C-alpha cells in the first residue's frame, strides 16, 4: 500500500481568494493530516532508535493518520556504507521554519509515532505551526527530513496555505536549536495521487541533506472524506 497523508472528516474551509489565485483546487490538509516515514530512517546508525512501525491498519471512518511503511524504502540514490556523506550539518532540532515567498514564519513541534505505528499530526488548533518527525532526520542533517503543516482547518487557512506556490529555485530556511540556520533551495514541488504515492522517492535515505515539505492536495471527496492527492516539496541544503 502506498504511503499517504490522511485527511479530514469535515468539509474544509475555502477562502474566496482561492479561485482567483489558481484554476486548480487548493492543496488542503486538515486536522487529521500526518506524515509517513520509511523505516530505514528509523534504523540509521546515527539516529536514536525509535518504536518499530507496525503494518498499516485499515482506515477508520473518523479522521485517521498515516501508518509508517511496513518495509524499508530503498532507492538507487541511497548511499552505501562506504559512500561519504554530502553537504550537511550535525543533528540539531529545528525551532522555526521561514519561507519568505509564502510568508511562513512558524515554530516547530515534534511529531512521533504512536503505538499503532501511525505518525501523530501537529495540534489542529494552532494554524501557525509545523511539525517534524523527531526520531528521523533533522533539517540540515544527512538524509531526508520530513516537515508537515496544516494548510486549512475547518475554520481558516493555515501555515501551508501557499505551499503549492513554491517553485524550483525558491529558498527557505530552518532555524535550529544549535543556533545555526539551515538554508534550502527548492528542487521541485510535485503532486501525487494518494493511491500511487512514491514512497521510495519521498522517504528513501539520501547522501545529502534534504527536506520534504508535505501536505494534502487535490479535490476533497465528501463521500470518502478524503483528499485525492498529496503535495510534496523537495529541497536540498545549500
N, C-alpha and C positions, 0 to 999 in steps of 0.2 A: 504494500500500500504506500502511496506517495506521501511524503511529509507535507503538512499544510498547516495553515493557521485557522483557528476556529473563528466563528462569527456570532453575531447577536441573535437573541430570541425576540428582540423587539425591532420595530421599524426604526431605522436610523434617522438622525437629524439631517435635513437637507437645507443648506444655506442658499439664498437667492443668487449669490454670485456664481454658483457652480456652472449653470448653463451658459453664462456669459464667458467664463474663462476657458471652457473647453467643450467640445462637442461630444466627447465620450463621457461616460459616467465616472464620477469621482471615485478614487480608491477609498474604501471605507473599512475602518476596523473599529469594533465596538468593545464594550467592556469585557467580553469573553475572549479577546484576542490573546494569542500566545505564540511562542516560537518553538520549533523543533530543532534539535541539535543532534548531529550524528554522533554515535557513541565513541567514535575514535577520538573525539575531542575530550572525552572523559578519561581516556587512557593515555594521554600524552605524558611522557616521562617527566616533564617539568610542571605538570599541573597537580594540584591536590586531588586526591581521589574523592569521588562523589558516589551517590547512590546509583546502582545499575538500573538503567531504564528498563521497564518492562515492555512486553509486546503491547501493541495497540489494543485499547479497549473499544468496544462498539460505541458509536456515537449515542449520546443520551438526548432526550427531547429538549432538555434545558440547555443553556449555553455550555459548550464543552471547550476544553483546552487541548492542544495537540499533544500527542504522545511522542516520545523520542523514538527514532527508528530502531527496529529490533536487531539490525545488523549494522556493523560499522560501515560508514561510507568510504568508498575507495575512489581514487582518481589518478589519472596518469600524471597530474600535476603534483601529487603528493610527494614530499621529499623522502629519499631513502635515509637510512640511519647515518650514512657517511656523507650525506649532502649538506654543505654548510648552509646555515640559515641566511636569508637575505636581510635587507634593511629592517631593523626592528628596535624596540625599546624593551627594557626589562618589565616584568609583570608589575602592574600597579592598577588599583581600582579606579575606574572613571568617576568623575564628580559632576561634570557638566558637558552637555552637548551643545555646540554652537554651529548653526547652519545659516549664515547671513542671507543667502539668496531667498530663503523662505521664512526668515525672521524667527528661527528657532533658537531659544536660549533656555535650556531646560536642565534641571537636575536629574540625577540617576537614582534608581532604586535597584536592588538586587533581585534577580529572578531565580527561582530554584525549582528543581523537580520534586514533585510530591511523591507519596508512596505508591501511587498508581502509575508512575512513570511519565506524568504529564508536567509540562513547564507552566508554572503559575504566571498569570499576566500582571502588569502593574495595576495598582488600585484604579478603579474606574472613576472615582470621584475627583481625581486631580487631572485636569485636562492638559496641564503643562508638566508632564512627567514622562521620562523614558526609562526603559529597563534594559539590563544586560544580563546574559547568562553567567552568573558569578563563578560557577565551577568550570567554565570553559575558558577561552582565551580572552584576555583583557585587551581593550583597544590600544594598538601600538605594539603588542606582543606578537611574536611569530605565530602565524595561523590566522584563522578566520573568526573574528569576534562578532558576536550576534547582539544586535541592538533592536529593540522593538518599542513602538509607541502607538498610542491611540491616534486615529485621525478624526474620528467622530465618536460622540456618545449619543444617547437618545435625546439629549437636550442641547448640545452645542458642538461646534467644530473643536478639534483638539490639536495636540502638538504636531502631528504628522499630516495635517490637513493639506499641506502643499508638497508633500513628498514626491508626488508624481511630476512636479515641475523640474526636478533635478535632471541635469543632462551631463554627458561626458565633459570633463574639464572643470565642472563646478567644484568648489572647495568647501570643506567643513573641518571642524576641529573638535577634539575631545580633551577637556582639562582633566588632569589625573591627580590622585592623592599624593603622588611624589613631587608635585609642583611643576611637572613637565606638561607641555601641551603637545599632543599628537595631532599632526595635520594630515588630512587625507584629500585625495583627488578622486572624483567620481569616474569610474570606468564605463559604467552603463547603468541604466535604470530599466528593468525589464519586468513584464507581467507574465505570469504563468498560470495556466488553469490548475485548479486545486487537484483535479483528478489526474494530472500529468505533471506533478511538481518534480523538478530535477534535484532530488536530494543530494546526489554526489556533487553536483556543480555548486550548490549553495553551501553545503555543510562540510565538504571534504577539507582535510588539512591542506595548508598551502606553505610554500617555502618562504614567503614574505609575509609581512604584517598587513592584513586586510580587514575590512569591516563589511558586514552585511546589515543594511537597514531594511527592516521587513515590516510589512503591514498587509492588510487585505485590500482587494481591488475588485473591479468588475461590477456586475449588477447584483442587486440584492434580491434573492429569490424568497418571497414571503411564504411560499409553500413549504420549503425545507428550512427556512430561517437561516439562510447561509449566503455568503457571497461566493461568486463563481471563481474568483482568481486571487492570486497573491502578487503583490508588488515587491520586488527586491532591488535595492540599490547596491551595486558592487563598487567598492572603492579600495584604494591602496594607500599605504603610508608614504608620505613624502618628507 
